[in-house]
């Protein structure tokens, strides 16, 4: 499983919060990195480079009055 990450490691690698990670997965299903391996215990594995590339291409946006001035 070299070069693969799962769960919290994938979220940490992406540089976004957990809710943002899962929102990206939900709202960008065609572009989000594909699952490489899905274990019966619920662990989902992704390629490290796919996660890095996706979040470099789609950086997190910040919304709200705090960020909009």
C-alpha positions as CSV (number, residue, x, y, z in Angstrom):
1,X,0.0,0.0,0.0
2,X,2.9,2.3,-0.6
3,X,1.9,5.7,-2.0
4,X,-1.6,5.3,-0.6
5,X,-3.4,7.2,2.3
6,X,-6.7,6.7,4.0
7,X,-9.1,8.6,6.2
8,X,-7.5,11.2,8.4
9,X,-4.2,11.0,6.6
10,X,-5.8,11.9,3.3
11,X,-7.6,14.8,5.0
12,X,-4.3,16.1,6.6
13,X,-2.5,15.8,3.2
14,X,-5.2,17.8,1.5
15,X,-4.8,20.7,3.8
16,X,-8.5,21.3,4.3
17,X,-10.9,20.5,7.2
18,X,-12.8,17.2,7.3
19,X,-16.1,18.8,6.3
20,X,-14.5,20.5,3.3
21,X,-12.8,17.2,2.3
22,X,-16.1,15.3,2.3
23,X,-18.0,18.2,0.6
24,X,-15.4,18.2,-2.2
25,X,-16.0,14.4,-2.5
26,X,-19.7,14.8,-2.6
27,X,-20.0,17.8,-4.9
28,X,-17.1,16.9,-7.3
29,X,-17.7,13.1,-7.7
30,X,-16.3,13.0,-11.3
31,X,-13.1,14.9,-10.5
32,X,-12.5,13.7,-6.9
33,X,-9.7,11.0,-6.7
34,X,-11.1,7.5,-7.1
35,X,-11.0,5.0,-4.3
36,X,-8.1,2.5,-4.8
37,X,-9.2,0.1,-2.1
38,X,-12.2,-0.1,0.2
39,X,-11.8,-2.3,3.3
40,X,-14.6,-4.0,5.1
41,X,-13.8,-1.9,8.3
42,X,-14.7,1.2,6.4
43,X,-11.2,2.4,5.4
44,X,-11.0,4.0,2.0
45,X,-7.6,4.3,0.4
46,X,-6.6,7.0,-2.1
47,X,-3.3,7.6,-4.0
48,X,-1.4,10.4,-2.3
49,X,-0.5,12.2,-5.5
50,X,-4.2,12.2,-6.6
51,X,-5.2,13.9,-3.4
52,X,-2.4,16.5,-3.6
53,X,-3.2,17.2,-7.3
54,X,-7.0,17.6,-6.7
55,X,-6.6,20.0,-3.9
56,X,-3.9,22.0,-5.8
57,X,-6.3,22.3,-8.7
58,X,-9.4,23.1,-6.5
59,X,-8.1,25.1,-3.5
60,X,-10.5,25.7,-0.6
61,X,-12.5,28.8,-0.8
62,X,-13.5,30.7,2.3
63,X,-17.0,32.2,2.5
64,X,-18.7,34.5,5.0
65,X,-18.7,38.1,6.0
66,X,-15.4,37.6,7.8
67,X,-13.6,36.9,4.5
68,X,-15.7,39.1,2.1
69,X,-15.0,42.4,3.9
